[in-house]
Amino acid sequence: MFSRMQRFLWMVAAAAIGVAAHAQQPGTAAATVVAVPPLSTPSDKPTSAGGTLSLAWQASKLIAQDLRTTSEIVPLPPQQKDYYSYPEVTAPTFSRWRAAGAKMLVTGFVQARSDDRVTFGCYVYDVDKGREVGRKGFVVAPGEWSRAAHKCSGLAYTAVTGAPGAFDTRIAYVAESGAAGARVKRIAIIDSDGTNHSYLTAGETMVLTPRLSPKAARLAYVSFAGGKPQVRLMDVASGAQRPLVPNDAMSFAPRFSSDGARIVFSMMLGGNSDIYVTGVDGGAPQRLTTAPGIDTDPSFSPDGSRIVFESDRSGSPQLYVMNADGSSQRRMTFGGGWYGSPQWSPDGEWIAFTRRSAAGRSIGIIKPDGSSEKSLTSSPGDEGPSWAASSRELIFQRSEATGGTALYRLSLDGSEPRPVVLPQGGSDPDWSGVMD
């Protein structure tokens, strides 16, 4: 039998590693063919990042690459022979793309401005109906052309699925390097396409559970700098940081609300670990749970009205749901084994979790009312799921046979998890929402 302190240590560790209304379920929908011809330009003008024609071509390839990572879309890759004139951006020849088998079409342009910035225009068309279904414009520095391309990919993804794309998002995680007995752990952040990797902490002390604000501007994480776990809040751009709450209590398992205004977390005062909530700009934390036992790993519902969390008040770690003010607490998992690291999907339809049983650890999802529980992975070392903005994909941590850890992406379509390419081992992933 596990002692209460052993359960507490396991739950703190679990916390550390820690689909739209019409979301696609495994095997239910065929992928939509989307044509992605090269973006156009009114005239090829030089910029600090290259000519506008070159930027248009690079952006076209990146849009197709983005869409290729999804299970719902099959892009027809850009071919330079398919280049179209600037007027065709808003008046495409639909018969051409029907003949190619496309159901949707992404077109656009890149235009130089007098202030050394560039304008990206993006248009999405329903080829069968011959009509526009989406358009957006972006003004960016030439060196930020990839963000405009990612947003164009998101516009196309939303037109096809009705869900936000996860292309202009970031992933925070714990980067792990060094020998097994002397691991160096640093908070790292990376764009969802694998670019712009950087480290946010230097590795002098143990760090856990990096959690990004919805737009990836702030990061909450657990630091052991003072010898015990305490939540710190960091500005991602400047690196400036401070303790979340000004006391010496152990705090851990932070997570932002969907509007970025609040952080819900666990704090241990005396012998009890309970759920608290506080504003990101300060203020006294409000205690939400008082039951005997270890309450941890909370996550807000998208509308901020409810919180799912993990508690061992029934004798083993299980998932519970309560109102955001702490009222109406009820148990929602009864499937046997231990349940932990819950996170509410951005569309509110599912809660992802880690389940620990005799077979090991696996990733699952469950409806907020406790119904329709599904197991998504079968590897014995999977844990700590985090949702993509689309609610159709998860990222999680997997223990490797070599003894290290790696991150994997998992679509809800039933396909096999795909490894995330990182410069070193990784754990504790967290996926941001779409950035501004």
N, C-alpha and C positions, 0 to 999 in steps of 0.2 A: 504494500500500500504506500501511496505517496503522502508525505507529510504536507501540512498546509504551506510551510515555507518552501518545500520543493515545488509545489504547484505554483506558488507565487513566482519563483525564479523561472519556471518554464513559461509562464504566461507573459512575463516581461520579455523573455527571449522571443516568444511568438509574436508579441507586439512589434518587436524590432524587425522582424522579417515579414514582419508583416510586409439594354438593347432596345431604340426608339419603340413607340407603341406598336409598330408593325415590324419589329426587329426580326431579322432572318434567323430561322432555326435550322439546325443541321439538315441539309438535303432538301430544303423547301423551295429554293428559287434558283433559276439559272442565272449565270453572270450576264450582265448587259455589255454589249460591245459598244465601245466609245471611240470615235475617231479623234485623233489628236494630230492634225497636220501642223506644220511649222507656223508659229505665230508670225504675223506680218509687221512691217514698219512703214510709215509714210515715206521716209527717206532715211538712208543709212547715215547716221550722225555719230561722231566720236563722243565717247564719255570717258570718265576716269576708270571705268571697268571694261572698256572695249566699245566697239561700235554697236549701235542699236540692233543691227541685223544679227550680229553675233550673240548678243544678249537674248534676242528673241529665239534663236535656235537652241541655246542652252536651256532656256526656260521651257521650251517645248519638250525637250528630252526629259527634263525633271518632272514635268506634269505626267508624262506617260509612265515614268518610273514610279511616281507616287501611286498612281491608280493601279499599277501592276501589283502592288503589295496588298491589295484588298482582295477579298473573296467574291465581292459582288460585281466587280468590273473587269472586263478584259479590254485593255486599250489597243487600238491599232496604232503601232508606233509611228512617230513622225518620220516621213521620208522627204528629203529635200526636193524631190520631183513633184511633191504635192503642194509646194509653196503657192499661196494664193495672193492676189493683189490686196492692197489696203481696203478698197471699197467692198470686197467680198467678205470682210469681217462681219459686217452687219447685213449682208445680202448673200448668204452662201448658196451654192448650187446643190440643193438637197438630193437631186437624183444621183449625183456623183457618189454621195456617201451611202445612199440606199443600195446602190450597186455593189458597194464594198462590204455590205452587211452590217453597217453601223446603225445603232438605234439612237445614239446621242452623238453630238458633235461639240467639241471645244475649239473655239477660235479666239483670237485676240490680237493685240498689237503692243509694240513697245515704241515709245516716242520720246525723243530728247526734249528737255525743257531749257529755258534760258538760265535757270538757277542751278545748273549742273545736277539736277535730279532727272528722273525719268518717270513717265506715266505708263503704267501697265493697264490695258483694258482687257477684260476677260468676258467672254460670252459663251453661254451654253444653249444648245438648240435640241429640240426633239425632232429627229430626222423624219420619223414616220408622219408626224403631224405638220412638219414644216413651220415650226414656230419657236420663238425664243422662250426659254424657261428660266433664264437667270443671267444677270450681268453684274459686274463689279469693276470699279476702277481703283487703282492704288498708285500713290505717288511716293517713291522711295529713292534713296541714294542709289547710284548705279551698283555699288558693291552689295546692296541688299536685294538684288534681283531674285535670289532664291526664295526669300520670304513671300514676295509677290507671286511667284510660281506656285508655292505651297498653298496660298490662299485661293488661287485659281483652281488647283486640284480639289480643294475643299468645296468650292462652289459646284464643281462637277459631281463630286460624291454626294452632296446634299440633293442635287437635282435627281440623281438616280435612286437614292435610298431614303431620303427624307431625314437623314441623321447628319450631325456635324462630322466633318472629316477630321482626322487626327494628324494631319500633315504639318501644320504650323503649331506644333506642341513641343514640349520638352520633357525629358525623363531625368529625374534625380535618383541616385542610388549610392550605395556604399561601395567604393572601389577597394578591392582587397588585393594586396601584394605581399610578397615575402614568404618565408617558410611557415609551415603549418603551426609551429609553436610560437611564432613571433610575427603574427600578421600585422601589417600596417593598414589601418582603415581610414579612408578619407571620403568626405562627401564629394561626389562628382555630379556633373550635369551635362547632358548631351541633347542635341536636337533629335527628334523622333526618327529622322532619316539617317542618323549615325554621324552627323557632322557637328562641328563646333563643340568638341569635347573640352571640358575644363574642370579643374578641381577647386572646390570652395573652402575646404579645410586642408591643413598641412599635414595631418597625421600624427600630431604629438600626443593625442589622447584618443581613447575609444569613442566612436560615434555610432549612433543608431537612428533608424527611422526618419530619414529625410522626407519631408512632406511639403510639396509645393502649393502655393496659393493658386487659385484658379487660372490666373493669367501668368503664372510663373515669375512674378516680380519679387515674391518673398518666399522664404524657406523656414519651416520649423523643423528642428531636429533635436535629438537627445545627445548631450555631451557628458562625459565622465571627467571633465577637467578638474572638478573639485573633489573627486574621489567617489562621487555617487551620481546617479542619473538625474539630469535636470534639463528641461526643455529650454532651448534658446531660439530666438527669432532673428533671422538674417535678411538683410536687403541683398538680393542676388547681384544687382549691378555694382554696388559700392563695396559689398562685403561687410558693412557695418552690422553689428549684432548686439543683442542684449538678452538677459534672462527673460523668459516669458512672465514669470511671477517672481517678485522680490522676496523670496524666503529661502530657507535652507532645506525644505522638504524634498523628498524624492519625487520627481515628476517625469512622465514618460508618455509615449503613445499619442502624440499630438495629431490633429487633423483640422484643416480649415473648413469653414462652411462654404457653400457654393458661391456666396457673394463676397467671400474673402474678408468679411468683417469680424468674424468670431473664430476662435480656436477652442475645440473641445479636446480634453486630455485627461490623463489619470494622474492623481497625486496621492502619496501615501503619508498620512498623518497618524502617528501612533502605530498601531498594528493593522490598520485598515487601508485598503486601496480603493478609492472611489473616483467617480467621474465628475469633472468640473468643466466649466465653460467660462471664457473671459474674452473681452474685446482685444483685437490685435494691437490697439493703441494704448492698452493699459487698463487699469481698473481692477477692483477686487474680484477674484474668481468666485463664481457661484457654484455651490455644491449641488449635484443632481442626484446622487445615490447615497444611501446610508445603510444598506443591507450588510450584514456580516458576510465576509468573503472578499474575494479579489475581483473588482470591477475594472476593466481596462479595454483598450483598443476601440474607442468610440468612433463613429462615423455619422455625419449628418445625412439626412435625406436631402435630395436636391432643393426642395422648397424650404428647408430649414425647420420644418415643423416636428420632425422626429429624429431619434438617434438610435442606431443599432450599436450594441456593445457586447463584450465578452464578460462572463461572470462565472465563478465556480460556486455560487451560493447554493446550487442544488447538489453539490458534491463533486462535480466534474465541470470543466470549462464548457459552457454552452453559449449560444447566442440569445440575446434579449433585445427587445425593442421598447422604447419609452417615448413619451412626448418630450419636446425640447426643454420643457421646464422641469423634467424629472418625474412627472406623473404618469400613471397607467403603465407601469413596468410589467412586461410579460415575457415569458420564455417562448422561443420560436423554434428551437431545434430539439428533436427527440430521436434522431437516427442512430444513436449509439456512437461511442468514441468521443473524442474531444473536438470542439469547434472553436476556432479563433480567427484573428485578423480579418474581421468583416469590413467590407466597403460597399456602400450603396452606389449603384450605377447612376451615371448622370441623368438618365431618362427616368429614373425612379422605379423601373420595372423589376430589377433583380438586386440581390445582395450576394457578392462574391465572398468566399471564405476559404480558410484552410481547415481540413479535417484530418485529425490524427487518429489512427486506428492500429490494430495489430499488423496491418499490411504496410504501414508507413504513413506518410503525409501526402495529401492530394488536394487539388483545387476543385471547388464546387460552386454552384450558384443555387439560390433559393429565392422564392417570392417573399416579399415583405410580410405576408400573412402566414408564412411558414409552410406553404404548399409548393409543389413542383420542384422538389430538390433534385438536382442533377450533379453527377460527378463528371468533371471535364478532363481530368488527367489520371493516368494509372501508374506513373513513375513514383517510387516510394519516397522521394525527397523533394516534393514540390510544395511551395508555401508562399505566403505573402502576396496575394494577387492585388493588382491595381488596374482600374478601368481606363480605357481610352475614352476620349471625348465622345466617340460615336456610340458607346455602350455596346459595341459589337466585337470588341477585342479586349484582351487582358494582357498584362505583362506580369511575370512572376519569377521567383527564384527557384532554381533547381540545384540540388546537391549532386555533384558529379562523382563518378567512380574514382577519380584521381584524388578526391578529398577536398577539392575546391568547390566554388559556387559559380553559377552562370545565370544570366537572365534569358528568358524565353518569351516570345509573343505567341498568344493563343487566340485564334479566331473562334467565334461561336458556331461556325459552319461545320464543325466536326473534323476539320483537317488537323494534321499533326502540328504540335508546337514548333516554332522556328527560332533558332538561337539568335540572340542579339550580339552583333560583333562589337566587342569592347577591347580596349588596350590591355585589360587585366581582368581578374575575376570580379564578379559583382554580386551584390545582395541588396535586400531592402528596397526594391524599386518603387517609384511613385510617378504616375503619369499626370502631367498638367492638363488643364483645359486648353482651348484654342486661345492663342495670345492676341492682344490688340494689334 
